[in-house]
């Protein structure tokens, strides 16, 4: 069933997903229309949420790093009896390298699962993040997908010598896609309806130029 929203100004018509059917132009003076799949009228390629784990000293046996629902346990020696154990190794930098590989499970040079004991057997790639840039004392984790949902991924730790910059990842921005470029209305009232409805995912935002009395049709 189609829904109708009347407006005389730029407005967020709907949050979330739906279908954009068209508009009814009741009246206007030099009116223009533009529609975005997003929560604002500004297009964006989206940004992935990130967080940084900083180590101020060496890890201790049994320290944990938890990202989302996955807990990594830092160990002086791996048991290979449970997944997500990470070898501390000879330095903080090595421990962070091993943690990165455990998160990504991307070591294809013979140093991964069940081989050179960087992390334990049964460890699989993290479902919602990847580990990106790291250094001698820091490890950045990044949401797999762009968007604000990544800002809800929790980051906690139990070690005395390590800490995340916040309790969740941050700075994720949703994709904002232009679905109808600026259209200058011809004179008079009219109906602008598409042959097929246009799908939107993150919201339907209407940007008005000039003055116009518009009814947006969507579902």
N, C-alpha and C positions, 0 to 999 in steps of 0.2 A: 504494500500500500504506500502510495506516494505521500510525502510530507511537504508542508509549505511553510516558509518563514519569510515574513515581510520585513524589510529594513530600508532605511534611508541613509545608512552609513556603513562603513566597513565593519565586518563582524565575523566572529567565529560561528559558523552555522551549526557545526556538529563536531564532536570529538569522536575519535575512533574511526572505524571503517564504515563504508556505505557506498552508495551509488549516487552520482550527480546526474540529474536528468535534464535540467535546463532552468531558464528563468522567464518570468513574466515581467515585462517592463511596463509599469503602470503609467509613469510619466518621468521625464528627465529634461535637464538643460545641460548640453555638452557632456552627457554622461558617458563614462567608460566602465567596463567590468574586467576583473581579473580574478581567477580562482586558483588556489593552491591546495595541494594535498598536504596538510600540515596544520599546526596550531596558530601560525602567523602568516602574514603575507610576504615573508622573506624566504626565498628559496635557499636551500642548503643541501650539500651532499651528505650531511650527517657527520657526527663525531663519535668515536668510540670512547666510552668511559675508561679511565685509567686510575691506578693507584700505585704507590711506591713503598716497598718494604726496605727499610734502612737498618743495617746492622752496625751497632756501635762497638761490637767486640765479637769474640768467637761464639758460636752456638754451643749449647750444652746438650748432652744426651737426653732425649725426651722432649726437647723444645718442640712446640707445634706451630705450624702456620696454616690457618684455615681460610680458604677462599670459597665463598658460596657454601655449598654443602660438603666440600672436600677438604679433609684434614691431612696435611703432610707432617710426618714426624721425623725430626732430625735425629740421626743415630750415629754413634761412633763406630758401630758395626751393624750391618744389615742381617736380619734373621731370614729374609726371603720367605717368611711364613705369612705375612700380611702385605697388602698393597700399600703404596704411598709412603714407605720409609725412604728417607733421603740420607745418603752418606755425608757426614760433616766434612771429612777429609782433613787435609793438612792446613787449611786456611779458610777464612771467611769467604774469600773470593771463590774458592773451589766449592764450598758449600752452596753458594748462590748459583754457581754454574750447574751443579747437580740438581738443585731445586728447579731451575729453569728447564732442564731436560726432563725432569719428572712431570712438570706441568704440561709440557708440549709433547712428551714422549717422542721427541724428534731426532734423537741421536742415531744416525745411520752409519756411524763409523766404528761400530763394534763396542761401544761403551755404554750401552743402554740396558734394558731389562734383561736380567739373568746373565749378563756377560761380565763386564768389568765393575759390576756392583756400584754403580752411581746411584741407582734407586732400585727398589725391590721388585721382584717378580709380581705380576698382576697389576701393576700400575698402568693406567690408561690415560689418554689425553683428557685434560680437564674439559668438561662439557660446555662451559660458558666463557672461559678466558684463555688467553695465550700469554706466555711470558715473553717480553720483548727485550728492550735494552737493559743490560746489567753492567755493573762495574765491580770494583773491589769491595764495595760496601752497600750497594743498592741493587734492587731488582724491580723493574716495572712490570706490572701485569695489566692487560688490556682486555676489555670485553670483546668477544668474538664479533659481535654485531654492533653497528652504530645505533645510537638512540638513547633515550632517557631510561629505558629499562635497565641498562647497565649500571646506572647510578644506585640501584638497589642491591647489587651484589656485595655481600658482606665480606670484610677483611679483618681478621683478628689474629692474635698471636699470643703465646704464653712465655716466650723467652725473655729473660731479663735484659738481653743485649740486642733485641730487635723490636721494631715497631713499624706499623703501617702509618701513613700520614693521616688516615681517617678510618672510621668504622665501616665505610663502604667505598667502592669506586666512585669517581666523581667526574664531572665535566662532559658527560655524554649528551649529545644533541641529536634529536630525531631528524631523519631525512625529511626535507620539505620540498616537494616536487610541484613545479608549475604544471597545471593541467588545462588551463585556459588562459592564453596570453591576453594582454590588454586588448580589448575589443571596443571600438568606438561605436556607440549606438547611432543608427540613423534616426531621423526625426520621427516623432510619434510613438504611441504605445505599440507593443509588439510582444510576440512570444519567440524566445530562442530555445529550441529544443533539439537535442542531438539525436541522430539516427539510432545510436545505441548509448545507453547510460555509461558514464565514465566512472570506473572504480576509484575509490580513494581509501587509504589505509590509516593515516595518522590524524585525520580530521579534514574538514572542509572549511576553508577560510575565503571569504569574499572581500575583495578590495574594490572600493568605489572611487571613481574620479568624477569631478564635476558634481552635479546634484542629480539624484535619481531616487525614485520610489520603485523598489525592486522586490519581487517575490521569488525566492529561490525554491526550486523543486528538487527534492532529493528523497532518498530512502535508505 
